[in-house]
Amino acid sequence: MSESIALLTIFVLAAFVGVEVISKVSSTLHTPLMSGANAIHGVILVGAIIVTGAADSAIVVAVGLLAVVLATVNMVGGFVVTDRMLEMFKGPGARKKELHK
Amino acid sequence: MIPTWAQIGYLVSAVCFIVALKALSSPRSARTGNLIGAAGAVLAVIITFAAYKPDHLAPILIALAIGTVGGVVGSRRVQMTQMPQLVALFNGVGGGAAALVALLELGEISSDATVSAIATAFTIVVGAVSFSGSVVTFAKLQELMTTRPVTFPGLPVLFVASLLGGVALAVWLVSDPRVWVGVLLCLLGLAIGVMLVLPVGGADVPIVISLLNAFTGLTVAAGGYVLGNTLLLVAGTLVGAAGTLLTKLMADAMGRSVFNILFGAVRGGSTLGGGTASDRPVISAGPEDVAILLGYANKVIIVPGYGLAVAQAQHTLRDLVEELQGRGVKVDYAIHPVAGRMPGHMNVLLAEAQVPYDQLREMDDINGDFKTTDVVLVVGANDVVNPAARTTPSAPIYGMPILNADEAQRVIFLKRSMRPGFAGIENELLYDPKTTLLFGDARDSLTKLLAALKTV
């Protein structure tokens, strides 16, 4: 039971951290933030690998591999597309520099 | 069990995710933050391979490769205007993966682990909701189906019945963890997801993406509980909490409650206006006249909307603004929080055209300036300057904060046609005597304006 309590504690504390870290985000960044958070939950990939790796029937392996593919698309695609968006956010003067190149 | 070094490695990953979210909150640090998050994710995957030593290594690596190629190609090819759809799709596959993982875990649960069984049932049903909901969202945004709210008479009853059925199946699953009950629960979850998103109108769909994003986070957290994996628990909870807050922030920006967005159409309250395209007279003008208005103004505010992005006219707009600035006109961009199709979407689209983000002013900051502005140039936007949000309680957008374009001396709309905006309602401002319309594709019109401006 003590392990359950430990996990519950982690859950509650993480929830507070989650709210706290993004409480002051400007609406300028809502889209990249949503996309970035989206990429982070792609870490379910870890779960998919664990389950597939422990499987002993063909059907479980097959479903597990499907989960691995889906989770990888979520994770990799999420981070890449977020980077593509953020790459374009440039501060004052950045355009001038680019023109002088 | 999991060795200590792996636990510590997972902790490092979790900290990476927290730092990433924090850094994503500011334009200066956002890109670094995202890379830190990606590094944390890669670390987590490497640790998992090393610590769990999974069987079927070759197929897993192939699956990883397929997923990577799919993810990279999808995110490289997508146009910035299609970003909301892509985020919805990525979110959906994540939720689907979580539901599948939970289904497979069902076989492993011993009958006395009640809490694990509850978490598993939760992951299956919510993961499935997130998957099918995201797919419907994608279809709406990609306009594969109507963007209007879809309801039918029995929908509320069916929805509630499905929810109750879901609870019943979940209880069954907890008392007797059998895989086929899990599969049934998964199918029911898929149906609930479809019914949840169908009644939501196109303009509100981005809020739903954010909500489903939070859902997926929570399913990942529950999956982490089942697997006893602290990283999944922390990462999922972070996204669940941050996603919930973000959803609320976005809904606030639209002046709506999340409940109203999800169930407004079902309750019959705020369905779309009939879109009565009237033939009332409007004042339209050619590019030369509009160029004179702009060129001899002291202060101009640009209100960009989704139509600008569809016409791929961001670069032309930027050139026009630079020409105006060269003539000594003070120009600002007024960015409505939900301009585009997703909160913050317009900022991304203009960033793509290399408009420095300090020229983009948020609604609360700029709304007081319209009174002293000579000309407001509305490019491909409609609902975000529609005074009906202030004056007409029956309008679906009533209560949404808008840009006070109607307070300026003159208003110019660049529009393709008199078709109403995404919310499907008439805009009174179009018929105002101080409003001038320039019809045409946004890029064509802006190009002509730019040419005309150089001659006046």
Interface residues (C-beta under 8 A of the other chain):
Chain A: E3 S4 L7 I10 F11 A14 A15 F16 V17 G18 V19 V21 I22 S23 K24 V25 S26 S27 T28 L29 H30 T31 P32 L33 M34 S35 G36 A37 N38 A39 I40 H41 G42 V43 I44 L45 V46 G47 A48 I49 I50 V51 T52 G53 A54 A55 V60 V61 V63 G64 L65 L66 A67 V68 V69 L70 A71 T72 V73 N74 M75 V76 G77 G78 F79 V80 V81 T82 D83 R84 M85 L86 E87 M88 F89 K90 G91 P92 G93 A94 R95 E98
Chain B: S13 F17 I18 A20 L21 K22 L24 S25 S26 P27 R28 A30 R31 G33 N34 L35 G37 A38 A41 A44 V45 T48 F49 Y52 K53 P54 D55 H56 L57 P59 I60 A63 L64 I66 G67 T68 G70 G71 V72 G74 S75 R76 V78 M80 M83 P84 L86 V87 F90 N91 V93 G94 G96 A97 A98 L100 V101 L103 L104 E105 G107 E108 V115 I209 S210 N213 T216 G217 T219 V220 A221 G223 G224 Y225 L227 G228 N229 T230 L231 L232 L233 V234 A235 G236 T237 L238 V239 G240 A241 A242 G243 T244 L245 L246 L249 M250 A253 I335 P337 M342 P343 G344 H345 N347 V348 A351 E352 Q354 V355 P356 Y357 D358 L360 E362
